[in-house]
Amino acid sequence: MKKLINEVKDVVPQALAGLVDTSNNLRLIEGTTVVVRADLDAVIGAGKVALISGGGSGHEPAHAGYVGKGLLTAAVAGDVFASPSTDQVLTGIRAVAGPGGVLLIVKNYTGDRLNFGLAAQIAQGEGIACEVLVVDDDAALGSAEKTAGRRGIAGTVLVHKIAGAAAEAGLSLAEVKARAEAAVAATGSMGVALSPCIVPAAGTPNFELAQNEIELGLGIHGEAGLSRVNLRPAAHLAEELIGTIARDRRLKAGDRVALLVNNLGSTPPMEVSIMAGDALAACAALGLKVERVWAGTFLTAIDMAGVSLSLMALDDDRLAALDAPAGAPAWVLPGLRQGMTLPAPVAAAPVEANGTADPAVMAALVAGCEALIAAEPELTRMDQVVGDGDIGRSLAGGAEALLAERETLAHLSGAAFWRHVGAVVRRSTGGTSGPLYAILAFGAANALDDTSGDAGAQMEAAFASGVSALCGLGGAELGDRTMVDALAPALAAMGQGGTVATRLSAAAEAAAKGAEATKQMKPRRGRSSYVGDRVIGHPDPGAVAVSLWLKAAAQA
């Protein structure tokens, strides 16, 4: 792997610092990966709706590149291809919240929906008017009934512009959201890749293509596409992509549209321009009236070679919103400035000690964390095959954060211990794993508030509560090829009775068998659902991770 980076763990914060240092009118909230408008106080004082977008990094210039007047108020960045944690999103909300309220613009990926959605609920509980808008413009997936849903891809940039114009005009939160929802419904996108990308933490491509092969209908996280075909002339590809989008959005001759031709990362400008010309020709052949067109680099998949095309159906209001003045690094030519920071919002009160942690519980937690850290390379390799390659780093990051909290955890017992575990995990573990493991910990803690009896029975009740909460919010069931396929059998085995050690050993053995069984399961949830039968023969890395930490906990 050849990349112009320093340390893998510093890629995102250093990239954001460089963007802020070389752009006008941006600020980075100190100690975070939240970028905000420099004139934030004026925006809040004017009572206008604040717009926040974000998600995993690796999509530059999105999302921080669209922070500016007439576009986003703030952007929250996670690790590469991993959702920011709930706490990171909440920091962004608190930083920009004012009388106008906050609209979160979220691409349709499970981790983003969970983390942004949970942050919105917490903000609403704090009295902040906060709404969530989900963008799902991927036309390649059709109705997406057998997957985790249509993905949000490059058309999100046009949705940012529509929402930004409405907010800048002083419309209410409900009106801004309604206009943005209409823009989502009017927008379709589809991509083609000539090469995979390389996630810095993985160091190798997520998939391989032969010299004459391309991937059609891929997402923006380095995952393989829906189909692999032979390379075709640009005109043929443009015709297929535009045709698919037009059918998906029911566009017909005479309809007015905007066209976005997006470089997925390492496509030469020459080829982007060729695809732009061919896409315009394909629109003309269908009788579509292209009234606005952009060609360039707007939302990438790191260094992937390829393009995506997006069409947005236009009416007079939408066209006026696209034409409205805006200023952001990715929308206008950037200038040079000194980097500046803003103080972070007030942190939560420190955790108060309530006793002493059970030594056995602490030993099990530490062993589980150490197992996940040791397994990072293997979990990353597994996830490259079936997903986007981020699970190893995400889980290792959460485990490292928990180990760093041992001193605090040592003075907590019972439910308080697991609530703090959940809080640490949710703010330190990227992607979908963060909220799911936080839900597991909080569910266990809630059960411990009301559970009595011997230690084995208490452990079973807590584990059952955590698994139930995880399934309820995450939506996964047994057989969907997720971590639930290890958790559910582990819970059943734990219910056979015995001492804590006996129950944990039985649970670990059952989880390992459950993880192994996922090799033959067709994916119905998570990013693997986009890859389909290609995952057969490979275990689900989330289920494998469960079996690893359960085994380590049992041995401890």
C-alpha positions in Angstrom: 0.0 0.0 0.0 1.3 3.4 -1.0 -0.5 6.3 0.6 0.6 9.8 1.7 -0.3 9.4 5.3 1.5 9.3 8.7 -0.2 7.0 11.1 -3.4 5.1 10.2 -5.1 6.3 13.4 -4.4 10.0 12.5 -5.7 9.9 8.9 -9.1 11.5 9.6 -8.1 14.2 12.1 -5.1 15.2 10.1 -7.1 15.3 6.9 -9.7 17.6 8.5 -7.1 19.8 10.0 -5.5 20.2 6.6 -8.9 21.1 5.0 -9.6 23.7 7.7 -6.1 25.2 7.4 -6.5 25.6 3.6 -10.1 26.7 3.4 -12.0 29.9 4.2 -14.7 30.1 6.8 -14.3 26.7 8.4 -13.6 25.8 12.0 -12.8 22.5 13.7 -14.3 21.9 17.1 -11.3 21.2 19.3 -10.5 17.6 20.0 -13.2 16.3 17.7 -13.9 15.5 14.0 -16.7 18.0 13.8 -16.2 20.8 11.2 -18.5 23.9 11.5 -19.0 27.2 9.8 -16.8 30.0 11.0 -19.8 32.3 11.3 -21.7 29.8 13.5 -22.8 32.4 16.1 -24.4 34.5 13.4 -26.3 31.5 11.9 -27.6 30.5 15.4 -28.5 34.1 16.2 -30.5 34.4 13.0 -32.7 31.5 14.1 -32.1 29.6 10.9 -32.3 25.8 10.6 -28.9 24.2 11.1 -27.9 21.3 8.7 -25.6 18.5 9.7 -24.4 15.7 7.5 -21.6 13.3 7.8 -20.7 9.6 8.1 -17.6 7.6 7.4 -14.5 9.4 6.0 -13.0 8.4 2.7 -15.7 10.2 0.6 -13.8 13.5 0.3 -14.6 16.3 -0.4 -17.8 15.1 1.4 -18.8 15.9 3.9 -16.7 18.7 5.5 -16.1 20.2 2.0 -19.8 21.2 1.9 -19.8 23.2 5.1 -20.5 26.8 4.3 -23.2 29.4 3.6 -26.1 28.0 1.6 -25.0 24.4 2.3 -24.2 22.6 5.6 -23.8 24.1 9.0 -21.6 21.3 10.2 -20.2 17.9 9.2 -19.4 15.0 11.5 -16.6 12.6 10.3 -16.2 9.0 11.4 -13.2 6.8 10.7 -12.7 5.7 7.1 -15.9 4.0 5.9 -17.2 3.8 9.5 -20.0 5.9 11.0 -19.1 8.5 13.6 -20.2 7.5 17.1 -23.4 8.7 18.6 -21.5 11.0 20.9 -19.6 12.6 18.0 -22.9 13.4 16.3 -24.4 14.7 19.5 -21.4 17.0 19.9 -22.1 18.4 16.4 -25.8 18.9 17.3 -25.1 20.7 20.5 -22.6 22.9 18.8 -25.0 24.2 16.1 -28.4 24.0 17.8 -30.4 27.2 17.9 -34.0 28.3 17.8 -34.4 27.1 14.2 -33.6 23.5 15.1 -31.4 21.0 13.4 -31.8 18.7 10.4 -29.5 15.7 10.1 -28.9 14.5 6.6 -28.0 10.8 6.7 -27.1 8.4 3.9 -28.9 5.1 4.2 -26.4 2.9 5.9 -27.2 1.0 9.1 -24.4 2.5 11.2 -25.2 6.1 10.1 -29.0 5.6 10.7 -28.3 4.1 14.2 -25.8 6.7 15.4 -27.4 9.8 13.9 -30.9 8.5 14.9 -29.8 7.8 18.5 -28.1 11.2 18.7 -31.3 12.9 17.5 -33.4 11.2 20.1 -30.9 12.3 22.9 -31.0 15.8 21.5 -34.8 15.9 21.5 -34.7 14.8 25.1 -32.5 17.8 25.8 -35.1 20.1 24.3 -33.4 20.5 20.9 -35.7 20.5 17.8 -34.0 17.8 15.8 -35.1 15.8 12.7 -33.5 13.1 10.6 -33.6 12.9 6.8 -32.4 9.7 5.1 -31.0 9.8 1.6 -31.4 6.6 -0.5 -30.7 7.6 -4.1 -29.1 4.3 -5.3 -31.1 3.3 -8.4 -29.0 0.1 -8.9 -30.8 -1.7 -6.1 -34.4 -1.2 -7.3 -36.8 -1.7 -4.5 -34.0 -3.2 -2.3 -36.5 -5.4 -0.5 -34.0 -8.2 0.1 -31.2 -6.0 1.3 -30.6 -3.4 4.0 -32.2 -0.9 1.7 -31.3 1.5 -1.0 -27.9 3.1 -0.3 -27.2 6.8 -0.1 -24.6 7.8 -2.7 -23.5 10.9 -4.7 -26.9 12.3 -5.2 -26.7 13.3 -1.5 -24.6 16.3 -2.6 -27.6 17.7 -4.6 -29.8 17.1 -1.6 -27.4 19.1 0.6 -27.8 22.0 -1.9 -31.6 21.9 -1.9 -31.8 21.8 1.9 -29.1 24.4 2.3 -30.9 26.9 0.1 -34.1 26.3 2.1 -32.4 26.8 5.4 -30.6 30.0 4.2 -33.9 31.4 3.0 -35.2 31.1 6.6 -37.7 28.4 6.2 -38.9 26.4 9.2 -37.4 23.0 10.2 -40.6 21.3 8.9 -40.4 23.1 5.5 -36.7 22.5 5.1 -37.2 18.8 5.8 -40.1 18.6 3.4 -38.2 20.2 0.5 -35.2 17.9 1.2 -37.5 14.8 1.2 -38.9 15.9 -2.1 -35.4 16.2 -3.5 -34.5 12.7 -2.3 -37.6 11.3 -4.0 -36.6 13.2 -7.2 -33.0 11.9 -7.3 -31.4 8.7 -8.5 -27.8 7.6 -8.8 -25.7 4.6 -10.1 -22.0 4.0 -10.2 -19.4 1.9 -12.1 -16.0 1.0 -10.9 -12.9 0.1 -12.8 -10.8 -0.7 -9.7 -11.4 -1.3 -6.0 -10.2 1.0 -3.3 -7.8 0.5 -0.4 -8.9 1.4 3.1 -5.8 2.6 5.0 -6.4 0.3 8.0 -6.7 -2.7 5.7 -3.8 -2.0 3.3 -5.2 -4.2 0.5 -8.1 -3.9 -1.9 -11.5 -5.1 -0.9 -12.0 -7.1 -4.1 -10.1 -7.9 -7.3 -11.0 -7.2 -10.9 -9.4 -8.8 -14.0 -7.9 -6.5 -16.6 -11.0 -6.3 -18.6 -13.6 -6.4 -15.8 -15.7 -3.6 -14.2 -18.2 -3.5 -11.4 -21.7 -2.1 -12.0 -24.0 -0.8 -9.3 -21.4 -0.5 -6.5 -21.7 1.5 -3.3 -19.3 4.1 -1.9 -17.6 1.9 0.8 -15.3 -0.2 -1.4 -17.8 -3.1 -1.5 -18.2 -5.0 -4.7 -21.0 -4.1 -7.0 -24.2 -6.0 -8.0 -22.7 -7.4 -11.2 -19.3 -7.9 -12.8 -19.1 -7.4 -16.6 -16.6 -6.9 -19.3 -15.3 -3.3 -19.9 -17.4 -1.4 -22.4 -16.9 1.9 -24.1 -17.8 5.0 -22.1 -20.8 5.8 -24.2 -22.3 2.3 -23.6 -21.8 2.6 -19.9 -23.3 6.1 -19.7 -26.3 4.8 -21.7 -26.8 1.9 -19.3 -26.5 4.0 -16.1 -28.7 6.9 -17.3 -31.3 4.4 -18.6 -31.4 2.6 -15.2 -31.7 5.8 -13.3 -34.5 7.1 -15.6 -36.5 3.9 -15.2 -36.0 3.9 -11.5 -37.2 7.5 -11.1 -39.8 7.2 -13.8 -38.3 10.0 -15.9 -39.8 10.5 -19.3 -39.2 12.6 -22.4 -39.6 16.3 -21.8 -38.7 16.1 -18.0 -36.3 18.7 -16.7 -33.3 17.3 -14.8 -29.9 18.2 -13.2 -27.0 15.9 -13.9 -24.1 15.2 -11.6 -21.1 13.3 -13.0 -19.0 12.3 -10.0 -15.4 11.0 -9.9 -15.2 8.1 -7.4 -11.6 9.0 -6.5 -8.9 8.3 -9.0 -10.5 8.7 -12.4 -8.5 11.1 -14.6 -10.3 14.4 -15.4 -10.1 13.5 -19.0 -12.2 10.4 -18.5 -14.7 12.3 -16.2 -15.2 14.7 -19.1 -15.7 11.9 -21.6 -18.3 10.4 -19.3 -20.0 13.7 -18.8 -20.4 14.2 -22.6 -21.7 10.7 -23.0 -24.1 11.1 -20.1 -25.5 14.2 -21.7 -25.9 12.4 -25.0 -27.7 9.5 -23.2 -30.1 12.0 -21.6 -30.7 13.6 -24.9 -31.5 10.2 -26.5 -34.2 9.7 -23.8 -35.6 13.2 -24.4 -34.5 14.5 -21.0 -33.8 18.2 -20.7 -30.6 18.7 -18.8 -30.8 22.2 -17.3 -27.9 22.0 -15.0 -24.8 19.8 -15.0 -21.7 19.3 -12.8 -18.7 17.2 -13.6 -15.9 16.6 -11.1 -15.0 15.1 -7.7 -17.9 15.4 -5.3 -18.3 12.2 -3.3 -15.6 9.5 -3.5 -14.7 6.0 -2.4 -11.0 6.9 -1.5 -8.9 5.9 -4.5 -11.5 3.9 -6.5 -11.4 4.4 -10.3 -14.8 5.0 -11.8 -17.7 7.4 -11.8 -21.3 7.7 -10.6 -24.0 9.5 -12.4 -26.9 11.2 -10.6 -30.1 12.7 -12.0 -32.5 15.0 -10.1 -35.9 15.8 -11.5 -36.4 19.6 -11.5 -39.2 22.1 -11.0 -38.8 25.8 -10.8 -38.3 25.8 -7.0 -35.7 23.1 -7.1 -33.8 24.8 -10.0 -33.8 28.1 -8.0 -32.4 26.2 -5.0 -29.6 24.7 -7.0 -28.8 28.2 -8.4 -28.9 29.9 -5.0 -25.6 31.4 -3.8 -23.4 29.1 -1.7 -19.9 29.1 -0.4 -18.0 25.9 0.6 -14.6 24.4 -0.3 -16.1 21.7 -2.5 -18.7 24.1 -4.1 -16.4 27.1 -4.9 -12.6 27.5 -5.3 -11.0 27.3 -1.9 -8.7 30.0 -0.4 -5.9 29.9 2.2 -6.4 30.7 5.9 -5.0 30.0 9.3 -6.4 27.0 11.1 -8.6 27.8 14.1 -10.5 25.9 16.6 -13.6 26.4 18.7 -13.9 25.0 22.3 -15.8 21.8 22.5 -19.2 21.8 24.1 -19.3 21.2 27.8 -18.6 17.5 28.6 -20.9 15.3 30.6 -20.3 15.1 34.4 -17.7 12.6 35.5 -18.9 9.1 36.4 -19.4 8.7 40.1 -18.0 5.6 41.8 -20.6 3.3 43.4 -18.5 0.4 44.8 -16.0 -2.1 43.5 -16.2 -4.0 40.3 -16.5 -7.8 40.5 -13.0 -9.1 39.8 -14.3 -11.9 37.6 -16.4 -9.5 35.5 -13.4 -7.2 35.1 -11.2 -10.1 34.1 -13.7 -11.3 31.5 -14.0 -7.8 30.1 -10.3 -7.3 29.8 -9.8 -10.7 28.2 -12.5 -10.1 25.7 -11.0 -6.7 24.8 -7.5 -8.2 24.4 -8.9 -10.9 22.1 -10.6 -8.3 19.8 -7.4 -6.3 19.6 -5.3 -9.4 18.7 -7.9 -10.4 16.1 -8.0 -7.0 14.3 -6.0 -8.1 11.2 -8.0 -11.3 10.8 -11.4 -9.6 11.3 -10.3 -6.9 8.8 -9.4 -9.5 6.3 -12.8 -11.3 6.8 -14.7 -8.0 6.4 -12.9 -7.1 3.2 -14.3 -10.2 1.6 -18.0 -9.7 2.7 -18.2 -6.0 3.7 -16.1 -2.9 3.7 -13.1 -3.9 5.8 -13.7 -1.7 8.8 -14.9 -4.1 11.6 -11.4 -5.0 12.8 -10.4 -1.4 13.5 -13.8 -0.5 14.8 -13.9 -3.2 17.4 -10.2 -2.9 18.3 -10.7 0.9 18.8 -13.6 0.2 21.2 -11.6 -2.4 23.1 -8.6 -0.1 23.4 -10.9 2.6 24.9 -12.4 0.2 27.4 -8.9 -0.9 28.5 -8.0 2.7 29.0 -11.1 3.1 31.3 -10.1 0.2 33.7 -9.4 2.6 36.6 -12.9 4.1 36.3 -14.5 0.7 35.8 -12.8 -0.7 38.8 -14.9 1.6 41.0 -18.2 0.7 39.4 -20.4 -2.3 40.1 -23.6 -3.9 38.8 -25.6 -1.9 36.3 -23.4 1.2 36.6 -20.4 -0.9 35.4 -22.2 -1.9 32.2 -23.7 1.5 31.6 -20.2 3.0 31.6 -19.1 0.2 29.2 -21.9 1.2 26.9 -21.0 4.9 27.1 -17.4 4.2 26.3 -18.2 1.9 23.4 -20.7 4.2 21.8 -18.3 7.1 21.6 -15.2 5.1 20.6 -16.4 2.4 18.3 -17.0 3.3 14.7 -19.5 2.0 12.2 -22.5 -0.1 13.0 -20.6 -2.0 15.8 -20.6 1.0 18.1 -24.3 1.5 18.7 -25.0 -2.2 18.5 -22.5 -3.1 21.3 -23.6 0.0 23.3 -27.2 -1.2 23.0 -26.1 -4.7 24.2 -24.4 -3.2 27.3 -27.2 -0.8 28.2 -29.8 -3.6 27.8 -27.7 -5.7 30.2 -27.5 -2.9 32.6 -31.2 -2.3 32.6 -31.8 -5.9 33.5 -29.3 -5.8 36.4 -31.4 -3.0 37.9 -34.3 -5.5 38.4 -32.5 -8.9 38.7 -31.8 -10.9 41.7 -30.7 -14.5 42.4 -27.4 -16.3 41.9 -24.7 -14.9 39.7 -25.3 -17.3 36.8 -29.0 -16.4 36.7 -28.2 -12.7 36.8 -25.7 -13.1 34.0 -28.3 -14.9 31.8 -31.0 -12.3 32.5 -28.6 -9.5 31.7 -27.3 -11.2 28.5 -30.9 -11.9 27.4 -32.0 -8.3 28.0 -29.0 -7.0 26.0 -29.6 -9.3 23.1 -33.3 -8.4 23.0 -32.5 -4.7 22.9 -29.9 -5.2 20.2 -32.3 -7.2 18.0 -35.1 -4.7 18.6 -33.2 -1.6 17.5 -30.9 -3.2 15.0 -33.7 -5.2 13.3 -31.6 -8.4 12.8 -33.0 -11.9 13.4 -31.5 -15.3 13.6 -30.5 -16.4 10.1 -29.9 -12.9 8.8 -26.1 -13.5 8.8 -25.1 -11.0 11.5 -23.7 -11.1 15.0 -27.2 -12.2 16.2 -26.3 -15.7 14.7 -23.7 -16.0 17.4 -25.5 -14.2 20.2 -28.8 -16.1 19.9 -27.3 -19.6 20.3 -25.0 -18.3 23.0 -28.0 -17.1 24.9 -29.8 -20.4 24.5 -26.7 -22.3 25.8 -26.4 -20.0 28.7 -29.9 -20.8 29.7 -29.0 -24.4 30.4 -28.0 -23.5 33.9 -24.9 -24.0 36.0 -22.2 -21.8 37.4 -21.1 -18.6 35.6 -18.0 -20.4 34.2 -20.1 -23.3 33.0 -22.7 -21.0 31.3 -20.0 -18.9 29.7 -18.2 -21.9 28.3 -21.4 -23.3 26.9 -22.2 -19.9 25.4 -18.8 -19.5 23.8 -19.0 -23.0 22.2 -22.5 -22.3 20.9 -21.4 -18.9 19.5 -18.5 -20.5 17.7 -20.8 -23.0 16.0 -23.3 -20.2 15.2 -20.5 -18.1 13.6 -19.4 -21.1 11.6 -22.9 -21.7 10.4 -23.0 -18.2 8.8 -20.7 -19.4 6.1 -23.8 -21.0 4.4 -26.3 -18.2 5.1 -27.5 -15.7 2.5 -27.1 -12.2 3.9 -30.3 -10.3 4.6 -28.9 -7.4 6.8 -25.8 -5.2 6.8 -23.4 -4.4 3.9 -23.0 -8.1 3.0 -26.6 -8.0 1.7 -25.4 -6.0 -1.2 -22.9 -8.6 -2.2 -25.3 -11.5 -2.3 -24.2 -15.1 -2.9 -20.5 -14.0 -3.1 -20.3 -14.3 0.7 -21.2 -18.0 0.7 -18.3 -19.9 2.2 -17.1 -17.0 4.3 -18.2 -16.5 7.9 -19.8 -13.2 9.1 -17.0 -11.2 10.8 -19.5 -9.8 13.3 -20.5 -13.2 14.5 -16.9 -14.4 14.6 -16.0 -11.4 16.8 -18.8 -12.4 19.3 -17.4 -15.9 19.5 -13.9 -14.6 20.1 -14.7 -12.3 23.0 -17.1 -14.9 24.6 -14.3 -17.6 24.4 -11.8 -15.2 26.0 -14.3 -14.2 28.7 -15.0 -17.9 29.5 -11.3 -18.8 29.7 -10.7 -15.8 32.0 
